[in-house]
Amino acid sequence: MSILQWAYSPWGQHVPIHIAWDLIYVCAVGGLLFLIVHAIYVRFFAHAEEFEGAPAPAIAARVPDRVHRHSLAARLFHWIMAASMLTLLVTAFLPKVGVEFGWVTYHWIAGVVLTVSIIYHIIHASFYLDFWSIWPDKADIQDAQRRLNRFFGKPASPPRRFAKYPLENKMYHGVIVLTGLAVICTGVFMMFRVRTAIFPRNPYLFGDMTWGLIYVLHGLAGVGLIALIMVHIYFAVRPEKFVITKSMIFGSMPKEYYLSHHDPDRWVVRGDSSRGASAAD
């Protein structure tokens, strides 16, 4: 089965025009299999988390009862982005599985909202937050190696507690950044193919081959987001991760969870006992 749809241009050129829509089911089933395998692993095979050492009592005493994790601006961005991305997926793929409706206008409006929210987030993260807190560092790689060695029964020290974001969050963030940027960049160009209130329609902006490649990249990134969002929602509702999900709603997490999972030297917090303020918000 070809993963692309092909056609001949008026000049006889064999060009790609889109992905094969069966990839929708491939990504959905792949995402579902990941959820099932992970759930079985956690239920029957995973060991309790072990970390190196423990925070000194003097450090623990300075941690507020509620540790501030996400600002209101960051939370609003997250939920606006989530709503626009889900709208994009629904309007893009429901017509391809037989649910017919006038989806084009809803799709490009949701795309504009997503694009604006991402631009805002880039500026916000670059100038108002700790930009590097979401990217892997040397300690993450060292601790990942420790976990891998212990998984295979090799002698290794327990890993250190996490910084603000565990390595798996950072890796997911990197993948979603690449996929999201691919969707946004190609989507902006594709808006020239339809009538919108933003760009004048110009289907001759690119040649047939270039347009075909743009549609293919947009489609591949789009179906990839199906699996990525399934995984994201799955981890968000898992009981052991739900405290993190609640922090994306209410902005903070309990002191006890912070001390048991995070390293105060890698994620420094400060504040009073009622509301902590993170140094790396």
Legacy VTK file of the C-alpha trace (Angstrom):
# vtk DataFile Version 3.0
C-alpha trace
ASCII
DATASET POLYDATA
POINTS 281 float
0.000 0.000 0.000
1.354 3.396 -0.974
1.367 6.013 1.757
0.829 8.761 -0.835
-1.834 9.654 -3.355
-0.506 10.531 -6.823
-1.945 12.256 -9.883
-0.846 13.694 -13.214
-0.609 17.451 -13.662
-1.952 19.114 -16.845
1.609 18.904 -18.171
1.850 15.152 -17.603
4.005 15.377 -14.490
3.436 12.610 -11.922
3.057 14.501 -8.637
1.972 13.634 -5.086
-1.294 15.239 -4.041
-1.763 13.995 -0.461
-1.204 11.136 1.935
-3.194 7.918 1.742
-6.052 8.382 4.168
-5.680 4.852 5.518
-2.833 6.339 7.561
-5.526 7.805 9.834
-6.353 4.290 11.015
-2.691 3.268 11.156
-1.835 6.135 13.525
-4.979 5.666 15.611
-4.333 1.935 16.040
-0.636 2.563 16.708
-1.502 5.055 19.427
-4.023 2.649 20.953
-1.496 -0.204 20.989
1.003 2.022 22.788
-1.574 2.814 25.472
-2.427 -0.857 25.966
1.194 -2.011 26.136
2.155 0.763 28.536
-0.837 0.105 30.794
0.048 -3.614 30.949
3.693 -2.802 31.699
2.794 -0.423 34.539
0.236 -2.840 36.000
2.298 -6.035 35.959
5.986 -5.309 35.398
6.992 -1.796 36.476
8.792 -1.312 39.793
8.208 1.523 42.231
10.214 4.643 41.443
13.516 4.926 43.279
15.592 8.079 43.488
19.035 8.944 44.769
19.103 10.476 48.245
16.485 12.846 49.617
16.245 16.617 50.001
17.918 17.920 53.151
15.434 18.757 55.932
16.507 22.413 55.864
15.738 22.631 52.139
12.429 20.792 52.537
11.388 23.193 55.296
11.776 26.167 52.936
9.448 24.678 50.305
5.924 26.184 50.429
2.888 23.984 50.970
1.793 24.587 47.377
4.515 24.725 44.744
3.676 27.053 41.863
4.239 25.251 38.551
2.397 27.097 35.781
1.419 30.748 35.509
-2.072 31.755 34.404
-0.654 32.873 31.049
0.978 29.477 30.486
-2.207 27.633 31.430
-4.380 29.744 29.152
-1.978 29.097 26.276
-2.065 25.360 26.904
-5.854 25.074 26.869
-6.313 27.415 23.893
-3.718 25.408 21.976
-5.414 22.150 22.991
-8.861 23.355 21.872
-7.577 24.623 18.523
-5.578 21.442 17.857
-8.525 19.164 18.638
-10.717 21.310 16.384
-8.161 20.961 13.605
-8.081 17.177 13.932
-11.875 16.869 14.007
-12.410 19.140 11.014
-9.565 17.539 9.054
-10.281 13.857 9.523
-13.998 13.378 10.188
-14.824 14.175 6.531
-12.241 11.569 5.498
-14.033 8.838 7.459
-17.477 9.682 6.084
-18.812 12.501 8.304
-19.665 15.233 5.815
-19.983 18.889 6.856
-18.665 22.302 5.804
-15.314 21.965 7.542
-12.975 24.291 5.630
-13.842 27.554 7.393
-13.689 25.982 10.867
-10.391 24.361 9.969
-8.532 27.458 8.845
-9.885 29.567 11.721
-8.663 26.950 14.208
-5.338 26.966 12.371
-5.035 30.723 12.789
-5.803 30.423 16.516
-3.160 27.700 16.868
-0.578 29.749 14.951
-1.169 32.881 17.022
-1.035 30.902 20.282
2.255 29.259 19.281
3.801 32.623 18.340
2.702 33.982 21.710
4.169 30.953 23.489
7.530 31.295 21.753
7.780 34.934 22.859
6.509 34.165 26.367
8.871 31.219 26.875
11.864 33.031 25.414
11.634 36.244 27.447
9.471 35.560 30.508
10.095 31.899 31.433
13.137 29.683 31.823
13.452 28.762 28.145
15.910 25.892 28.728
13.892 24.127 31.436
11.970 22.128 28.804
15.052 20.948 26.882
17.135 17.866 27.858
20.400 18.506 29.695
23.400 16.424 30.728
21.775 15.283 33.986
18.741 13.975 32.077
20.943 11.855 29.829
22.956 10.500 32.755
19.830 9.568 34.688
18.273 7.952 31.616
21.373 5.763 31.345
21.036 4.823 35.023
17.405 3.849 34.538
18.249 1.802 31.465
21.020 -0.067 33.267
18.779 -0.814 36.242
15.994 -1.982 33.911
18.349 -4.580 32.419
19.631 -5.628 35.834
23.021 -3.958 35.547
24.583 -2.253 38.583
23.798 1.450 38.612
23.040 4.158 41.132
19.417 5.265 41.462
18.603 8.247 39.242
18.304 11.704 40.706
14.959 13.369 41.154
13.643 15.283 38.180
14.046 18.912 37.322
10.809 20.780 36.607
10.166 18.539 33.595
11.173 14.844 33.404
13.096 13.674 30.354
10.048 11.983 28.806
8.148 15.290 28.965
11.065 17.052 27.316
11.292 14.444 24.552
7.549 14.610 23.911
7.787 18.397 23.795
10.520 18.173 21.142
8.450 15.833 18.962
5.298 17.928 19.307
7.276 21.091 18.467
8.555 19.596 15.201
5.153 18.160 14.282
3.279 21.319 15.213
5.629 23.582 13.281
5.280 21.336 10.220
1.480 21.580 10.439
1.522 25.346 10.977
4.045 26.255 8.261
2.382 24.090 5.618
-1.065 25.174 6.774
-0.218 28.855 6.314
0.774 28.196 2.699
-2.334 26.069 2.128
-4.516 29.021 3.134
-3.569 30.580 -0.202
-5.550 27.774 -1.892
-8.877 28.743 -0.247
-10.799 31.976 0.229
-10.098 33.474 3.638
-10.269 36.902 5.225
-6.485 36.921 5.669
-4.785 36.092 2.361
-5.958 36.681 -1.203
-6.494 33.356 -2.914
-3.518 32.442 -5.093
-3.379 28.758 -6.114
-0.464 29.562 -8.437
1.883 30.559 -5.626
3.786 27.282 -6.128
4.069 24.684 -8.828
2.195 21.377 -8.751
5.092 19.385 -7.291
5.706 21.908 -4.506
2.016 22.074 -3.655
1.905 18.292 -3.558
4.833 18.080 -1.153
3.238 20.742 1.077
0.013 18.725 1.234
1.932 15.515 1.934
3.930 17.051 4.791
0.774 18.635 6.231
-1.047 15.313 6.092
1.806 13.290 7.611
2.163 15.745 10.483
-1.610 15.775 10.938
-2.017 12.004 11.250
1.058 11.912 13.488
-0.738 14.290 15.839
-3.536 11.739 16.226
-1.185 9.315 17.980
0.668 12.065 19.844
-2.518 13.559 21.293
-3.826 10.110 22.254
-0.619 9.499 24.198
-0.776 12.941 25.812
-4.356 12.493 27.014
-3.575 8.981 28.252
-0.742 10.154 30.482
-2.762 13.165 31.617
-5.474 10.944 33.100
-3.235 8.254 34.604
-3.629 8.318 38.421
0.094 8.730 39.138
0.332 11.649 36.682
-2.943 13.369 37.494
-1.326 15.717 40.002
0.608 17.228 37.077
-2.601 17.575 35.075
-4.264 19.389 37.974
-1.303 21.768 38.115
-2.104 22.733 34.523
-5.617 23.636 35.728
-4.941 25.223 39.115
-1.294 26.247 38.657
0.337 24.455 41.596
1.104 21.046 43.077
1.439 19.750 46.663
4.741 20.135 48.485
4.846 16.375 49.140
4.727 15.510 45.432
7.379 18.092 44.642
9.782 16.738 47.267
9.235 13.109 46.307
9.669 13.584 42.546
11.690 16.760 41.955
15.166 17.909 42.892
15.127 21.305 44.691
18.594 22.004 43.277
17.375 21.481 39.701
13.972 23.121 40.130
14.305 25.936 42.636
11.106 27.243 44.180
10.518 30.072 46.587
7.535 31.728 48.198
5.340 31.740 51.261
3.522 28.749 52.715
0.283 29.427 50.883
1.533 29.915 47.339
4.954 29.053 46.046
6.593 30.946 43.223
8.859 29.014 40.906
12.171 30.428 39.846
11.673 28.626 36.544
7.994 29.243 35.820
LINES 1 282
281 0 1 2 3 4 5 6 7 8 9 10 11 12 13 14 15 16 17 18 19 20 21 22 23 24 25 26 27 28 29 30 31 32 33 34 35 36 37 38 39 40 41 42 43 44 45 46 47 48 49 50 51 52 53 54 55 56 57 58 59 60 61 62 63 64 65 66 67 68 69 70 71 72 73 74 75 76 77 78 79 80 81 82 83 84 85 86 87 88 89 90 91 92 93 94 95 96 97 98 99 100 101 102 103 104 105 106 107 108 109 110 111 112 113 114 115 116 117 118 119 120 121 122 123 124 125 126 127 128 129 130 131 132 133 134 135 136 137 138 139 140 141 142 143 144 145 146 147 148 149 150 151 152 153 154 155 156 157 158 159 160 161 162 163 164 165 166 167 168 169 170 171 172 173 174 175 176 177 178 179 180 181 182 183 184 185 186 187 188 189 190 191 192 193 194 195 196 197 198 199 200 201 202 203 204 205 206 207 208 209 210 211 212 213 214 215 216 217 218 219 220 221 222 223 224 225 226 227 228 229 230 231 232 233 234 235 236 237 238 239 240 241 242 243 244 245 246 247 248 249 250 251 252 253 254 255 256 257 258 259 260 261 262 263 264 265 266 267 268 269 270 271 272 273 274 275 276 277 278 279 280
